Amino acid sequence: MSSDSFFRTPEEELARLNRELSEIREVMRDVSGRLSQIERHVKRAFGVKESAKAAPGKPKEPESAKPSISPEVALDLFRELTDLSRDQGSAAVEDRLAAMSIADLKLMAHELGVSFPSKPTRKSLHAGIRGRISESVMLSRNRNVTAPLSEQKKDREGELSKSSVKETEAEKESS
């Protein structure tokens, strides 16, 4: 520290921190050397190999698994599943969905606009996609309760011509 200032200058502080770092590095080298020496001694004395690692449990799909299909293919697959649902029912669709990876299911759900409040499970992905398939099947059925306008116009023209014929006949009879 300089005599005229109570605080260290940045250069003095930097020098002090560098000394501390070099001391810590030296201690770490000593600890590492001592640890290696103990490990060698244990291996020679007791014949111990590496410690047994915990047996892995159920293998999980990696979180960052990339989908194997493109968004266009996902939409084509959705159309296939919709046709399959119409033809063979929901059991066939469920079988096809079960064969897909979670990453592909997530991509398809995203492309179909299915949203989830939290991280989706396979079950919730299946339910969301099946729901969109059901919507598509229901919306594609043409169930017009009313007659089309073209038929209504034809009926009106027919009624008008019939009424004009009746009026003409009534006029003839009255005269």
CYANA upper distance limits for C-alpha pairs under 8 A (distance plus 0.5 A):
  1 MET  CA      5 SER  CA      7.90
  1 MET  CA      6 PHE  CA      7.97
  1 MET  CA      7 PHE  CA      7.64
  1 MET  CA      8 ARG  CA      5.96
  1 MET  CA      9 THR  CA      8.19
  1 MET  CA     12 GLU  CA      7.57
  2 SER  CA      6 PHE  CA      8.06
  2 SER  CA      8 ARG  CA      7.65
  8 ARG  CA     12 GLU  CA      6.28
  8 ARG  CA     13 GLU  CA      6.47
  9 THR  CA     13 GLU  CA      6.71
 10 PRO  CA     14 LEU  CA      6.54
 11 GLU  CA     15 ALA  CA      6.73
 12 GLU  CA     16 ARG  CA      6.73
 13 GLU  CA     17 LEU  CA      6.69
 14 LEU  CA     18 ASN  CA      6.65
 15 ALA  CA     19 ARG  CA      6.80
 16 ARG  CA     20 GLU  CA      6.87
 17 LEU  CA     21 LEU  CA      6.65
 18 ASN  CA     22 SER  CA      6.72
 19 ARG  CA     23 GLU  CA      6.73
 20 GLU  CA     24 ILE  CA      6.68
 21 LEU  CA     25 ARG  CA      6.63
 22 SER  CA     26 GLU  CA      6.70
 23 GLU  CA     27 VAL  CA      6.80
 24 ILE  CA     28 MET  CA      6.62
 25 ARG  CA     29 ARG  CA      6.70
 26 GLU  CA     30 ASP  CA      6.80
 27 VAL  CA     31 VAL  CA      6.67
 28 MET  CA     32 SER  CA      6.50
 29 ARG  CA     33 GLY  CA      6.56
 30 ASP  CA     34 ARG  CA      6.62
 31 VAL  CA     35 LEU  CA      6.54
 32 SER  CA     36 SER  CA      6.70
 33 GLY  CA     37 GLN  CA      6.71
 34 ARG  CA     38 ILE  CA      6.78
 35 LEU  CA     39 GLU  CA      6.73
 36 SER  CA     40 ARG  CA      6.70
 37 GLN  CA     41 HIS  CA      6.73
 38 ILE  CA     42 VAL  CA      6.69
 39 GLU  CA     43 LYS  CA      6.68
 40 ARG  CA     44 ARG  CA      6.68
 41 HIS  CA     45 ALA  CA      6.42
 42 VAL  CA     46 PHE  CA      6.18
 42 VAL  CA     47 GLY  CA      7.68
 42 VAL  CA     48 VAL  CA      7.37
 43 LYS  CA     47 GLY  CA      5.32
 43 LYS  CA     48 VAL  CA      5.50
 43 LYS  CA     49 LYS  CA      7.12
 44 ARG  CA     48 VAL  CA      8.30
 61 GLU  CA     65 ALA  CA      7.64
 65 ALA  CA    103 ALA  CA      6.62
 66 LYS  CA    103 ALA  CA      6.63
 67 PRO  CA    101 SER  CA      8.31
 67 PRO  CA    103 ALA  CA      5.26
 67 PRO  CA    104 ASP  CA      5.32
 67 PRO  CA    107 LEU  CA      7.40
 68 SER  CA    103 ALA  CA      8.23
 68 SER  CA    104 ASP  CA      6.94
 69 ILE  CA     73 VAL  CA      6.47
 69 ILE  CA     74 ALA  CA      6.96
 69 ILE  CA    104 ASP  CA      7.00
 70 SER  CA     74 ALA  CA      6.70
 71 PRO  CA     75 LEU  CA      6.87
 71 PRO  CA    107 LEU  CA      7.46
 71 PRO  CA    108 MET  CA      7.66
 71 PRO  CA    111 GLU  CA      7.13
 72 GLU  CA     76 ASP  CA      6.80
 73 VAL  CA     77 LEU  CA      6.47
 74 ALA  CA     78 PHE  CA      6.66
 74 ALA  CA    104 ASP  CA      8.30
 74 ALA  CA    107 LEU  CA      7.74
 74 ALA  CA    108 MET  CA      5.77
 74 ALA  CA    111 GLU  CA      7.94
 75 LEU  CA     79 ARG  CA      6.87
 75 LEU  CA    108 MET  CA      7.55
 75 LEU  CA    111 GLU  CA      7.66
 75 LEU  CA    112 LEU  CA      8.29
 76 ASP  CA     80 GLU  CA      6.83
 77 LEU  CA     81 LEU  CA      6.63
 78 PHE  CA     82 THR  CA      6.60
 78 PHE  CA    108 MET  CA      8.17
 78 PHE  CA    133 ILE  CA      8.00
 79 ARG  CA     83 ASP  CA      6.79
 80 GLU  CA     84 LEU  CA      6.55
 81 LEU  CA     85 SER  CA      6.50
 81 LEU  CA     93 VAL  CA      6.46
 81 LEU  CA     96 ARG  CA      8.50
 81 LEU  CA    133 ILE  CA      7.82
 82 THR  CA     86 ARG  CA      6.91
 82 THR  CA    133 ILE  CA      5.95
 82 THR  CA    134 SER  CA      8.30
 82 THR  CA    136 SER  CA      7.59
 82 THR  CA    137 VAL  CA      7.11
 83 ASP  CA     87 ASP  CA      6.70
 84 LEU  CA     88 GLN  CA      6.08
 84 LEU  CA     89 GLY  CA      7.28
 84 LEU  CA     92 ALA  CA      7.51
 84 LEU  CA     93 VAL  CA      7.07
 85 SER  CA     89 GLY  CA      4.90
 85 SER  CA     90 SER  CA      5.85
 85 SER  CA     92 ALA  CA      7.58
 85 SER  CA     93 VAL  CA      6.56
 85 SER  CA    133 ILE  CA      8.13
 85 SER  CA    137 VAL  CA      8.41
 86 ARG  CA    137 VAL  CA      7.44
 88 GLN  CA     92 ALA  CA      6.72
 89 GLY  CA     93 VAL  CA      7.50
 90 SER  CA     94 GLU  CA      6.58
 91 ALA  CA     95 ASP  CA      6.79
 92 ALA  CA     96 ARG  CA      6.92
 93 VAL  CA     97 LEU  CA      6.70
 93 VAL  CA    130 ARG  CA      8.42
 94 GLU  CA     98 ALA  CA      6.56
 94 GLU  CA    126 HIS  CA      8.04
 95 ASP  CA     99 ALA  CA      7.00
 96 ARG  CA    100 MET  CA      7.34
 97 LEU  CA    105 LEU  CA      8.13
 97 LEU  CA    126 HIS  CA      7.23
100 MET  CA    104 ASP  CA      6.85
100 MET  CA    105 LEU  CA      7.09
101 SER  CA    105 LEU  CA      6.78
102 ILE  CA    106 LYS  CA      6.55
102 ILE  CA    122 ARG  CA      6.98
103 ALA  CA    107 LEU  CA      6.76
104 ASP  CA    108 MET  CA      6.67
105 LEU  CA    109 ALA  CA      6.56
105 LEU  CA    122 ARG  CA      8.41
105 LEU  CA    125 LEU  CA      6.92
105 LEU  CA    126 HIS  CA      8.18
106 LYS  CA    110 HIS  CA      6.55
106 LYS  CA    125 LEU  CA      7.36
107 LEU  CA    111 GLU  CA      6.67
108 MET  CA    112 LEU  CA      6.68
108 MET  CA    129 ILE  CA      8.19
109 ALA  CA    113 GLY  CA      6.70
109 ALA  CA    114 VAL  CA      5.62
109 ALA  CA    115 SER  CA      8.10
109 ALA  CA    125 LEU  CA      7.27
109 ALA  CA    128 GLY  CA      7.47
109 ALA  CA    129 ILE  CA      6.54
110 HIS  CA    114 VAL  CA      6.28
110 HIS  CA    115 SER  CA      7.71
112 LEU  CA    129 ILE  CA      8.14
112 LEU  CA    132 ARG  CA      7.75
114 VAL  CA    128 GLY  CA      6.60
114 VAL  CA    129 ILE  CA      7.89
116 PHE  CA    120 PRO  CA      6.76
120 PRO  CA    124 SER  CA      6.43
120 PRO  CA    125 LEU  CA      6.78
121 THR  CA    125 LEU  CA      6.66
122 ARG  CA    126 HIS  CA      6.66
123 LYS  CA    127 ALA  CA      6.73
124 SER  CA    128 GLY  CA      6.59
125 LEU  CA    129 ILE  CA      6.70
126 HIS  CA    130 ARG  CA      6.47
127 ALA  CA    131 GLY  CA      6.54
128 GLY  CA    132 ARG  CA      6.95
129 ILE  CA    133 ILE  CA      6.74
130 ARG  CA    134 SER  CA      6.62
131 GLY  CA    135 GLU  CA      6.70
132 ARG  CA    136 SER  CA      6.64
133 ILE  CA    137 VAL  CA      6.69
134 SER  CA    138 MET  CA      6.61
135 GLU  CA    139 LEU  CA      6.50
136 SER  CA    140 SER  CA      6.50
137 VAL  CA    141 ARG  CA      7.18
147 ALA  CA    151 GLU  CA      6.89
147 ALA  CA    152 GLN  CA      7.07
148 PRO  CA    152 GLN  CA      6.94
149 LEU  CA    153 LYS  CA      6.64
150 SER  CA    154 LYS  CA      6.91
151 GLU  CA    155 ASP  CA      6.70
152 GLN  CA    156 ARG  CA      6.69
153 LYS  CA    157 GLU  CA      6.65
154 LYS  CA    158 GLY  CA      6.62
155 ASP  CA    159 GLU  CA      6.63
156 ARG  CA    160 LEU  CA      6.54
157 GLU  CA    161 SER  CA      6.63
158 GLY  CA    162 LYS  CA      6.65
159 GLU  CA    163 SER  CA      6.57
160 LEU  CA    164 SER  CA      6.61
161 SER  CA    165 VAL  CA      6.65
162 LYS  CA    166 LYS  CA      6.70
163 SER  CA    167 GLU  CA      6.63
164 SER  CA    168 THR  CA      6.61
165 VAL  CA    169 GLU  CA      6.69
166 LYS  CA    170 ALA  CA      6.59
167 GLU  CA    171 GLU  CA      6.68
168 THR  CA    172 LYS  CA      6.86
169 GLU  CA    173 GLU  CA      6.78
170 ALA  CA    174 SER  CA      6.75
171 GLU  CA    175 SER  CA      6.84
